[in-house]
Amino acid sequence: MKDPERTAYEVSGAGRAALTGALTFSTAAALMPLGVTSITKGQVTSIDLAAVTGADSAGLALLIEWLSVAKAEGQSLHYENVPAQLQQLAKLSDVEALLAGRAEA
């Protein structure tokens, strides 16, 4: 059985990365520097969220912060396969356009 709190961030090359597991208060702090590093090094322009198993407001804040980092670096970043739970949380927080679109430089 998979541990729902076990989360991984993997850069797969060609500007892509993938997140797996939960994006929660207990995982967001550890994930933050992984995304920031890959974004600032220009390694990632797209992050696949298809394998995200759960999220809370800290997970949403993490994704928004990564968009901010990309914009500050003059880079583009977008999210693919945003799970329904994250879409709903973004809608409730009135930030759904941020996840649906792209952060452009």
Secondary structure as UniProt FT lines:
FT   TURN            4..5
FT   STRAND          8..13
FT   TURN            14..15
FT   STRAND          16..23
FT   HELIX           25..40
FT   TURN            41..42
FT   STRAND          46..55
FT   HELIX           57..72
FT   TURN            73..74
FT   STRAND          77..80
FT   HELIX           84..92
FT   TURN            93..94
FT   HELIX           96..100
FT   STRAND          102..103
//
